[in-house]
Amino acid sequence: MMKSILPGLYLYFAVYLMFGASPGAAAQSFSIESVMSHPFPTELTTAAEGSRMVWAFNEQGRRNVYVAEGPDFKYRRLTNYLKDDGQEITSLSVSNDGQWVVYVRGGEHGSIWDEHETVNPESLPIPPKVEVWRVPFSGGEPVRIGEGGYPVISPNNREVAYTFKGQVWLAPLDGSAPAQPLFVTRGNVGSLVWSPDGAQLAFVANRQGHAFIGIYTNPEMPIQWVAPALASDRSPRWSPDGKRLAFVRTQGTGGAPQPLLTWQHRPWSIWVADVASGEAKQVWKAPQTLRGSIPRTNGSFNLHWGAGDRIVYVSYEDGWPHLYSIPAEGGKPLLLTPGQFAVEHVKLSHDRKWLVFSANTGPDKEDIDRRHVARVPVDKADTEVLTTGDGIEMMPVLTGDGRTLALLSATAQRPPLPSVMDFKRKAKIKLLADDLLPADYPQQKLVVPKQVTFKAEDGVLLHGQLFEPKGGGRNKPAIVYVHGGPSRQMLLGWHYSDYYNNVYAMNQYLASMGFVVLSVNYRLGIGYGYDFQHRENSGESGASEYKDIRAAGKWLAAQPQVDAKRIGVYGGSYGGYLTGLALAHNSDLFAAGVNIHGMSDLTYGGIARILYPDRYEKAPDAEQAVEVMWKSSPAAWVANWTSPVLIIHADDDRNVDFRDSMDLVRRLEDKGVPFETLVLVDDTHHWMRFANAVKVNAATADFFKRKLLNTGEVGLQKGR
């Protein structure tokens, strides 16, 4: 029953010709490659002085550093990497004086494990390395500093520290000497932060269940450990005068095992240490409630030391991820951002007076499914939403002179581009690189998704984005798209994540083919408050979020323009897992599906940890938890699965084990369920090569075309 979609150039060109070039092909008016080919910006940041800004662009797999400077902010490319080789650019930074740009090339820093390891999607005999590079802002050839990652430039503009194999290295920015190990200590070292004068370096040493914060001063002085405790300390932040250090303290391992099937409070607190003495005191403790737990949002604690001796953090304690500030000596927290919205992408201005951030709020009721840029002073609850309208504005950062806000700006039809605006409300947004959009990018042919809401069977209110084909009659085929994460939110426009940028392009392409596409924001996702994100009986504790996927399918089936017998479902990662549940539970509702690197058996690799921990005690609900985990797995319900499925996975996946798809394939084969497969050799969870991202989307579109558009088996060579 299995068919293998052969990977390689044959598929890429076959699909391109069939969907993009052949006048006799399906009804879409643009190719999958054209809607994916725009440049995608990441790593936007600015210098602490002046108006210089830097970012990285991914242009069809060619990743490069770009820069601009006020007042005209004319952009230019700083590096010259001209291959689709899968080597990402991360940790992009610019020295305080704006003279040097430092970045990391290689690795996969969005992975769950092995993020420091090389990525080799070209299958080169000698794989590339993960390396730190520097280049003058004014231009010139990039120079390799050394193998490693997570560089931080000293405030003195002369040195850069970075980590390699869990230890710290140091190199002069001008290349006057080679990089050298700075010090050696136990554990994995990370979270490097220079003191304001560049004389000391704070760091976190993770040591198997506990973590200490250390301060390195010079080779003659011992490392100073800041208030070491039987705990895990993290997020060190210097005071402006360099005399104190704020940090977050969380529990170390141990204690009586807690129940596994219910949410547990995860305590945390903020401490301030005197650097000279090393003594510290607790200045704030999170409420001992579920909402007071460690925040599960972008940037987690988002700890900052602001002007006026105010310490800033994010907490869900009022039901939404909001910004708070407290005096450094302790005191009553001040809620800076009240309202029913979430804050993301929080940045402190260089003068420490302002917080700028993305938020799903604004004057339009649909703004809950968008992002706009906002600001708030560190000492006053006076939030201002700086951008409004039906666009998507995100990732803000203020220039060093405090005059200009750099951000990413998108719409439903135009992808994200680096932009600037005056640092005031409703200022005009200036796009910096819209001329880099390819000539065949189909901006005016894209649909504007509609916000829709509906309820799951247990009454949970759900939001979705509906992509409807232009023109045509009734009885259209339809598809439910399921995002991954699960802590994500799909928007009414192009997304700020490269992974979901590709998905948004895919949904637009499916709509152009004639499909009605519903992207569903299911429970466990962000953007709708703590209670929505932390539902009981969800995930491996019961998969209650599958009710939302079923509700999306039923909602589509009830729409007058949709053929209820031709509804498909697809998703990647956690969305692939939920796609598996959809096909296993409801092949009567979902006629076909594409499972992209989804989990199959949630108990795999976890049974021994739960039932036979290396201690006398185990969780009070251990046996029940294992059974619930199994019943929350697609593998448990394969007996009910009849709809055809395409399974896609890359074998260097560092987020979902490749064995999950192998497990599912074996089960489907034994059951006689029709399935096809696409394997990407040596690529990862995030399709590091553009050619592979196109290949995945093209294969997905082809599968749904054959299974739901009733055009028969066409176009691609198949093999067993």
Summary of the structure (lengths in Angstrom):
residues: 720
radius of gyration: 25.5
end to end distance: 8.7
largest distance: 78.5
contacts: 2578
relative contact order: 0.11
helix: 19%
strand: 33%
